[in-house]
């Protein structure tokens, strides 16, 4: 008999195994285990430090007018605060990437799970990350597409959302994202695509940049094909439609928008040409003001310079026209040694408005504008004169020193009154005999200034030089030889010294940096203008003397349609040649240096012209050409000089004088012992008549008769390029502006 049928079917083994109770229990346990695992992961995964690349920024260097001069750094990024980004541009990014950004907790579980599954199954990368997750990926993690990285991204995003505000996260996202064209961050992108700062982006432009993030290279309008352009325009429309949907943009605003076609890509400003020199000089100035080299290299600085774009171009053009166009650097070894440097300063503000460092920072990395290893030569002589006036100095025979004071201009004449024997040779060993200080300045007579510094006291002269802005050093002894400029100086140094003279004795410390701002700090730049360091009388007397140099002395090639004062200089062995001068509006120091391929100092003789390369030749021409360009052809500004009125005007010139300027002497001091048969110190053969009129403010009236008060200098042979000459010529309109028979700049 079989067992009676009870009417109930028996459960199979499988049904017993997968009963709903067991399934539910398994599910609950699995969830608990999963949640526990996630919690453990949450506890174990810390928020890491930012990756190095995410914090790297570029430094932006701007001209005074705000135009970008250069951008430095490995990453083209400048981090800006959210307050510098228009609100609708911010909203465009949210509309493009994560409409629920302001409401979510930093993650999109569904999207992240979908993306992770696609990665695991080999279907390729998928979107789905929130703005917070993308920020975490950019700032803390890598761009690797792995499930592990996705899990870390999600956990860190939750923690970041708990500890940062939404605005901080959005700012971080916009500043770390890549936009194509080597642009990282919205500021670099705004400049690259639209040529504006992020603060000036329109809503339409912001929507395009937000659309770019999905596929930066594919969506670059200028590089995209027809299909790519359709895609990016569709993406742009999608962003704006989402903004309308979220209430961030009105329908009428949306309807009036047209696609903002971006500008074509432009190469990033590099370090070629003068840019590298200027950037390095700016960095050095910032370091002197307390910014560390490490801080500068870290980036993030916006540095506005005092460089005037127009004047900078004018200076480069002047050097090209008067020097580089005449050299064959590759084909002629003699030409290859010629180096040029220049610095131009506004004496009213102290701003460095132009700087020339050499043939190019990528070719000759030492800046000839700021290097301080060559002698300034006779450009130091006006400092000796200013010190004489400042200290009310007298000659050895008790006469007050002024422009009309007569000295003995005999070459190799031993100085009197010094414990250190000194008898410098004049250029070409020329003897000038009794000569006024004005004439000695015009012709740069070494023997006169050698005696003058002894009369004043080398220690006092050095004190004046340092007060004016020269730098001290082992090569700057308190000795008669410094009258010939045997210390070292840069064109930046000399421009500052002469700017102080131009500013009537009030200190001018040239400043290249106008402002330096970082998101974490702002550098307070010192005021370039200081107090009175020498009397106005001393400064103005030096200026008056130097107007004669340009009007009728060794610097006539610098003359133009402007009032000018200046001084030439040619150093020992002709290793450097200088012209430093100024108008009432602009001070510029120009120098040529001889330097071989190994960096050794060499002579400039027979390089740019046959014979000596004097400061009154090419440097003066460069100075004149630049000044004419910088002043738009000329200027009516005049020097306002105040002197004591006791300086006699220089004697009327010899009617036989040529209108060419004499070349200035080289500074080759000799240490020969004084001769027992030498002439008296400063005793003149005759004393010129004293006039109370100031030749810098009241023009002299020529008598037409040769003067007997001062013998004419010995004749000299005209140099090959038309220089040379003997006596200075008459002229001047009373304010330093030259009036000459013919305008020459040879």
Residue pairs with C-beta under 8 A, 6 or more apart in sequence:
38 155
41 151
41 155
42 155
42 158
42 159
45 152
45 155
45 156
47 140
47 156
47 159
47 160
47 163
48 140
48 141
48 156
49 140
50 139
50 140
51 139
51 140
51 141
51 142
53 75
54 138
54 139
54 140
54 176
55 298
56 73
56 74
56 75
56 77
56 298
56 299
57 73
57 75
57 77
57 78
57 79
57 298
57 299
57 300
58 71
58 72
58 73
58 75
58 76
58 77
58 78
58 188
58 299
59 71
59 72
59 73
59 296
59 299
59 300
59 301
59 302
59 303
60 68
60 70
60 71
60 78
60 301
60 302
60 303
61 68
61 69
61 70
61 71
61 72
61 278
61 279
61 282
61 303
61 305
62 68
62 69
62 302
62 303
62 304
62 305
63 69
63 304
63 305
63 307
63 308
63 309
63 312
64 304
64 305
64 306
64 307
64 308
64 309
64 351
64 353
64 514
65 308
65 309
66 304
67 309
68 191
68 269
69 269
69 275
69 278
69 279
69 305
69 307
70 269
70 270
70 271
70 275
70 278
70 279
71 268
71 269
72 271
72 279
72 299
73 299
75 184
75 299
76 182
76 183
76 184
76 188
76 192
76 268
77 175
77 183
77 184
77 185
77 187
77 188
77 299
78 185
78 187
78 188
78 300
78 302
79 175
79 185
79 187
79 300
79 519
80 175
80 185
80 186
80 187
80 198
80 199
80 519
81 171
81 519
82 90
82 167
82 168
82 170
82 171
82 174
84 187
84 197
84 198
84 199
85 171
85 174
85 186
85 198
85 199
85 201
86 199
86 201
86 203
86 206
88 203
88 206
88 243
88 248
88 249
89 186
89 198
89 201
89 203
89 205
89 206
89 209
89 210
90 170
90 174
90 206
91 243
91 246
91 248
91 249
92 203
92 206
92 207
92 209
92 210
92 239
92 240
92 243
93 131
93 170
93 173
93 174
93 206
93 209
93 210
93 213
94 101
94 102
94 131
94 170
94 246
95 207
95 210
95 239
95 240
95 242
95 243
95 246
95 248
96 207
96 210
96 211
96 213
96 214
96 235
96 238
96 239
96 242
97 130
97 131
97 134
97 210
97 213
98 104
98 108
98 130
98 131
98 132
99 242
99 245
99 246
100 108
100 130
101 130
101 131
101 132
101 166
101 170
102 166
104 130
104 132
104 161
105 158
105 161
106 130
106 132
106 133
106 157
106 158
106 160
106 161
106 162
106 169
107 130
107 132
107 133
107 154
107 157
107 158
107 161
108 128
108 129
108 130
108 133
109 154
110 128
111 126
111 127
111 128
111 129
111 130
112 128
112 129
112 133
112 150
112 153
112 154
114 126
114 128
115 125
115 126
115 127
115 128
115 129
115 150
116 147
116 150
116 151
118 124
118 125
118 126
119 125
119 126
119 145
119 146
119 147
119 150
120 147
125 145
127 214
129 137
129 153
130 157
131 169
131 170
131 173
132 157
132 160
132 161
132 169
132 173
133 153
133 154
133 157
134 173
134 177
135 157
135 160
135 169
135 172
135 173
135 176
136 153
136 156
136 157
136 160
137 143
137 149
137 153
138 172
138 173
138 176
138 177
139 172
139 176
140 156
141 149
141 152
141 153
141 156
142 149
160 169
161 169
164 172
174 185
174 186
175 185
175 186
175 187
176 184
176 185
177 184
177 185
177 186
177 213
178 184
178 213
178 216
179 185
179 186
179 188
179 189
179 192
179 193
179 209
179 212
179 213
179 216
180 189
180 212
180 216
180 217
180 219
180 220
181 189
181 192
181 193
181 216
181 220
181 265
182 192
182 268
183 189
183 191
183 192
183 193
186 198
186 201
186 209
187 197
187 198
189 198
189 209
189 212
190 196
190 197
190 198
190 200
190 201
190 205
190 209
191 197
192 265
192 266
193 205
193 208
193 209
193 262
193 263
194 201
194 205
194 260
194 262
194 263
195 263
201 209
202 260
203 240
203 243
203 249
203 253
203 257
204 236
204 240
204 257
204 258
204 259
204 260
205 260
207 236
207 239
207 240
207 243
208 221
208 232
208 236
208 259
208 260
208 262
210 239
211 219
211 232
211 235
211 236
211 238
211 239
212 219
212 220
212 232
214 235
215 231
217 223
218 224
218 228
218 231
218 232
219 228
219 231
219 232
219 235
220 262
220 265
221 229
221 232
221 261
221 262
222 262
222 263
222 264
222 265
223 265
224 231
224 232
233 259
236 259
240 249
240 254
240 257
241 254
243 249
243 254
244 250
244 251
244 254
269 275
271 279
271 361
271 362
272 360
272 361
272 362
273 316
273 360
273 361
274 312
274 316
274 355
274 356
274 357
274 360
274 361
275 361
276 357
276 360
276 361
276 362
276 365
277 355
277 356
277 357
277 358
277 361
277 367
277 369
277 370
278 305
278 307
278 355
278 357
278 512
280 361
280 367
281 355
281 357
281 367
281 369
281 370
281 492
281 512
282 303
282 305
282 512
282 513
283 293
283 296
284 370
285 511
285 512
285 513
286 296
286 303
286 513
286 516
286 523
287 293
287 296
289 513
289 523
289 525
289 526
290 523
291 516
291 523
295 518
300 518
300 519
300 520
301 516
301 517
301 518
302 516
302 517
302 518
303 513
303 515
303 516
303 517
304 513
304 514
304 515
304 516
305 352
305 512
305 513
305 514
306 346
306 349
306 351
306 352
306 353
306 511
306 512
306 513
306 514
307 352
307 353
307 354
307 355
307 512
308 351
308 353
308 354
310 630
311 344
311 353
311 354
311 630
312 353
312 354
312 355
314 354
314 626
314 629
314 630
315 342
315 344
315 354
315 355
315 356
315 588
315 626
315 630
316 356
317 625
317 626
317 629
318 622
318 623
318 625
318 626
318 629
319 340
319 342
319 356
319 622
319 626
321 625
322 618
322 621
322 622
322 625
323 338
323 340
323 592
323 608
323 618
323 622
324 359
326 608
327 335
327 338
327 608
328 335
329 335
329 336
329 359
330 336
334 606
334 607
335 607
335 608
336 596
336 597
337 594
337 595
337 596
337 602
337 604
337 607
338 592
338 593
338 594
338 604
338 607
338 608
338 613
339 358
339 359
339 364
339 368
339 592
339 593
339 594
339 595
340 356
340 358
340 368
340 590
340 591
340 592
340 593
340 622
341 356
341 357
341 358
341 367
341 368
341 369
341 370
341 371
341 490
341 491
341 590
341 591
341 593
342 354
342 355
342 356
342 368
342 369
342 491
342 588
342 589
342 590
342 591
342 622
342 626
343 352
343 354
343 355
343 356
343 369
343 370
343 490
343 491
343 492
343 494
343 495
343 510
343 588
343 589
344 352
344 353
344 354
344 355
344 495
344 586
344 587
344 588
344 589
344 626
344 630
345 351
345 352
345 353
345 495
345 496
345 499
345 508
345 510
345 586
345 587
345 588
346 353
346 585
346 586
346 587
347 499
347 502
347 503
347 508
347 582
347 584
347 585
347 586
347 587
348 503
348 585
349 528
349 529
350 499
350 508
350 509
350 510
350 511
350 527
350 528
350 529
351 510
351 511
351 514
351 528
352 492
352 495
352 510
352 511
352 512
353 586
353 630
354 588
354 626
354 630
355 369
355 492
355 512
356 368
356 369
357 367
357 368
357 369
357 370
358 364
358 366
358 367
358 368
358 369
361 367
366 599
368 491
368 591
368 593
369 490
369 491
369 492
370 490
370 491
370 492
371 490
371 593
372 471
372 488
372 489
372 490
372 493
373 488
373 601
374 488
374 489
374 571
374 575
374 576
374 591
374 593
374 601
375 485
375 486
375 487
375 488
375 489
375 571
375 572
375 575
375 576
375 667
376 485
376 487
376 488
376 489
376 493
376 494
376 569
376 571
376 576
376 578
376 580
376 591
377 484
377 485
377 569
377 570
377 571
377 572
377 576
377 577
377 578
377 615
377 666
377 667
378 444
378 446
378 449
378 484
378 485
378 567
378 568
378 569
378 570
378 578
378 615
378 664
378 665
378 667
379 485
379 494
379 567
379 568
379 569
379 578
379 579
379 580
379 589
379 615
380 465
380 482
380 483
380 484
380 485
380 487
380 569
381 441
381 444
381 449
381 483
381 484
381 485
381 567
382 441
382 498
382 501
382 542
382 545
382 546
382 567
383 461
383 464
383 465
383 468
383 470
383 497
383 542
384 449
384 452
384 453
384 456
384 461
384 483
385 401
385 437
385 441
385 452
385 541
385 542
385 545
386 464
386 468
386 501
386 534
386 538
386 539
386 541
386 542
387 393
387 456
387 460
387 461
387 463
387 464
387 465
387 534
387 538
388 401
388 452
388 455
388 456
389 401
389 402
389 535
389 537
389 538
389 541
389 542
390 460
390 464
390 534
390 535
390 538
391 456
391 457
391 460
391 464
392 400
393 400
393 401
393 452
393 455
393 456
393 457
393 460
394 400
394 401
394 455
395 401
395 405
395 407
395 451
395 455
395 681
395 682
396 416
396 417
396 451
396 455
396 680
396 681
396 682
397 680
397 681
397 682
397 683
399 405
399 682
400 646
401 437
401 452
401 455
401 456
402 437
402 541
402 644
402 646
402 647
402 648
403 436
403 437
403 438
403 441
403 541
403 544
403 545
403 647
403 648
403 649
403 650
404 436
404 437
404 438
404 646
404 647
404 648
404 649
404 650
404 688
404 690
404 691
405 436
405 437
405 682
406 434
406 435
406 436
406 437
406 682
406 684
406 685
406 686
406 687
406 688
406 710
407 434
407 435
407 436
407 437
407 440
407 447
407 448
407 451
407 452
407 682
407 684
408 433
408 434
408 435
408 447
408 448
408 451
408 679
408 680
408 681
408 682
408 683
408 684
409 426
409 431
409 432
409 433
409 434
409 435
409 440
409 445
409 447
409 448
409 713
410 431
410 432
410 433
410 447
410 678
410 679
411 425
411 426
411 429
411 430
411 431
411 432
411 446
411 447
412 423
412 424
412 425
412 426
412 429
412 447
412 670
412 672
413 423
413 447
413 451
413 678
413 679
414 421
414 422
414 423
414 672
414 673
414 674
414 675
414 678
415 421
415 422
415 423
415 450
415 451
415 454
415 480
415 674
415 681
416 451
416 454
416 674
416 680
416 681
417 454
417 455
417 681
418 454
418 480
420 479
420 480
421 671
421 672
421 673
421 674
422 450
422 454
422 479
422 480
422 481
422 669
422 670
422 671
423 447
423 450
423 670
423 671
423 672
423 673
423 674
423 675
424 446
424 447
424 450
424 481
424 484
424 667
424 668
424 669
424 670
425 446
425 668
425 669
425 670
426 432
426 445
426 446
426 447
426 665
427 444
427 446
427 570
427 663
427 664
427 665
427 666
428 665
428 716
430 665
430 713
430 714
430 716
431 714
432 439
432 440
432 443
432 445
432 447
432 448
432 711
432 713
432 714
433 685
433 710
433 711
434 684
434 685
434 686
434 710
434 711
435 443
435 445
435 448
435 710
435 711
435 713
436 648
436 650
436 651
436 688
436 710
437 448
437 452
437 545
438 545
438 548
438 647
438 649
438 650
439 445
439 650
439 651
439 710
439 713
439 728
440 448
440 449
441 545
441 546
441 548
441 549
441 553
441 567
442 548
442 549
442 552
442 553
442 554
442 650
442 662
442 728
443 553
443 554
443 662
443 664
443 665
443 713
443 728
444 549
444 553
444 554
444 567
444 568
444 569
444 664
444 665
445 665
446 483
446 484
446 665
446 667
446 669
449 483
449 484
450 480
450 483
450 484
450 669
451 681
451 682
452 483
453 461
453 480
453 482
453 483
454 480
455 682
458 477
458 478
458 479
458 480
458 482
458 483
459 478
461 482
461 483
462 476
462 478
462 482
464 534
464 538
465 476
465 482
465 497
466 472
467 507
467 533
467 534
468 496
468 497
468 500
468 501
468 507
468 533
468 534
469 493
469 496
469 497
469 500
469 507
469 508
469 509
470 476
470 487
470 489
470 493
470 497
471 489
471 493
473 487
473 488
475 486
475 487
475 488
476 482
476 487
480 669
481 669
484 667
484 669
485 569
485 571
485 667
486 572
486 667
486 669
491 580
491 589
491 590
491 591
492 510
492 589
494 578
494 580
494 589
494 591
495 510
495 580
495 587
495 588
495 589
496 508
496 509
496 510
498 580
498 581
498 582
498 587
498 589
499 508
499 510
499 582
499 587
500 506
500 507
500 508
500 533
500 534
500 539
501 539
501 542
501 543
501 582
502 508
502 539
502 543
502 565
502 582
502 584
502 587
503 529
503 539
504 536
504 539
504 540
504 642
505 532
505 533
505 534
505 535
505 536
505 538
505 539
505 540
506 529
506 530
506 531
506 532
506 533
507 529
507 530
507 531
507 532
507 533
508 528
508 529
508 530
509 526
509 528
509 529
509 530
510 528
511 525
511 526
511 528
513 523
513 525
514 525
515 522
515 523
515 525
516 522
516 523
516 525
517 523
536 642
537 642
537 643
537 644
540 639
540 641
540 642
540 643
540 696
541 643
541 647
543 565
543 639
543 641
543 696
543 736
544 565
544 639
544 641
544 643
544 647
544 694
544 695
544 696
544 736
545 565
546 555
546 565
546 566
546 567
546 581
547 563
547 564
547 565
547 639
547 695
547 696
547 732
547 736
548 650
548 695
548 728
548 732
549 555
549 565
549 566
549 567
549 568
550 556
550 558
550 559
550 564
550 565
550 566
550 581
550 736
550 738
551 559
551 728
551 729
551 731
551 732
551 736
551 738
551 740
552 653
552 661
552 728
552 729
552 730
552 731
552 732
552 738
552 740
553 568
553 661
553 662
553 664
553 728
554 568
554 614
554 615
554 616
554 661
554 662
554 663
554 664
555 566
555 567
555 568
555 579
555 581
555 615
555 616
555 620
555 661
556 616
556 620
556 660
556 661
556 738
556 740
556 744
557 616
557 617
557 620
557 621
557 624
557 661
557 723
557 744
557 745
557 746
558 564
558 566
558 579
558 581
558 620
558 621
558 623
558 624
558 627
558 745
559 624
559 738
559 740
559 743
559 744
559 745
560 624
560 627
560 628
560 634
560 743
560 745
561 628
561 633
561 634
561 635
561 737
562 583
562 627
562 628
562 631
562 634
562 635
562 637
562 737
563 583
563 584
563 635
563 637
563 638
563 639
563 735
563 736
563 737
564 581
564 582
564 583
564 627
564 736
564 737
564 738
565 581
565 582
565 639
565 736
566 579
566 580
566 581
566 582
566 620
566 623
567 578
567 579
567 580
567 581
568 577
568 578
568 579
568 614
568 615
568 616
568 619
568 620
568 664
569 576
569 577
569 578
569 579
569 580
569 615
569 664
569 667
570 576
570 577
570 578
570 612
570 613
570 614
570 615
570 664
570 665
570 666
570 667
571 577
571 578
571 666
571 667
572 666
572 667
572 668
572 669
573 603
573 666
573 668
574 594
574 603
574 604
574 605
574 612
574 613
574 666
575 593
575 594
575 601
575 602
575 603
575 604
576 591
576 592
576 593
576 594
576 604
577 591
577 592
577 604
577 613
577 614
577 615
577 617
577 618
577 619
578 589
578 590
578 591
578 592
578 615
578 619
579 589
579 590
579 615
579 616
579 619
579 620
579 622
579 623
580 587
580 588
580 589
580 590
581 587
581 588
581 623
581 627
582 588
583 627
583 631
583 635
583 637
584 635
584 637
584 638
584 639
584 640
585 631
585 635
585 637
586 627
586 630
586 631
588 623
588 626
588 627
590 619
590 620
590 622
590 623
590 626
591 619
592 604
592 608
592 613
592 618
592 619
593 601
593 604
594 601
594 602
594 603
594 604
594 607
595 601
595 602
596 602
604 612
604 613
605 611
605 612
605 613
607 613
608 617
608 618
609 617
609 618
609 719
609 720
609 721
610 719
610 720
610 721
611 719
611 720
612 663
612 666
612 719
614 663
614 664
614 719
614 723
615 664
616 661
616 663
616 664
616 723
617 663
617 719
617 721
617 723
617 746
620 745
621 745
621 746
624 745
625 745
628 634
638 735
638 736
638 737
639 696
639 697
639 735
639 736
641 694
641 696
641 697
643 694
643 696
645 692
645 694
646 690
646 692
647 694
648 688
648 689
648 690
648 691
649 691
649 693
649 694
649 695
649 700
650 695
650 728
651 688
651 707
651 709
651 710
652 700
652 702
652 703
652 705
652 706
652 707
652 730
653 702
653 707
653 727
653 728
653 729
653 730
654 706
654 707
654 712
654 726
654 727
655 704
655 705
655 706
656 706
656 712
656 726
656 727
657 712
657 725
657 726
657 727
657 728
657 729
658 724
658 725
658 726
658 727
658 729
659 725
659 729
659 740
659 741
659 742
659 744
660 718
660 722
660 723
660 724
660 725
660 744
661 723
661 724
661 725
661 728
662 713
662 716
662 724
662 725
662 726
662 728
663 716
663 719
663 723
663 724
685 711
686 708
686 709
686 710
687 709
688 707
688 709
688 710
689 709
691 700
693 700
695 732
695 734
696 732
696 734
696 735
696 736
697 734
697 735
698 734
699 731
699 732
699 733
699 734
699 739
700 730
700 732
702 730
712 726
712 727
713 726
713 727
714 726
715 726
716 724
716 725
716 726
717 724
718 724
718 725
721 746
722 746
723 746
729 740
729 741
731 738
731 739
731 740
732 738
732 739
733 739
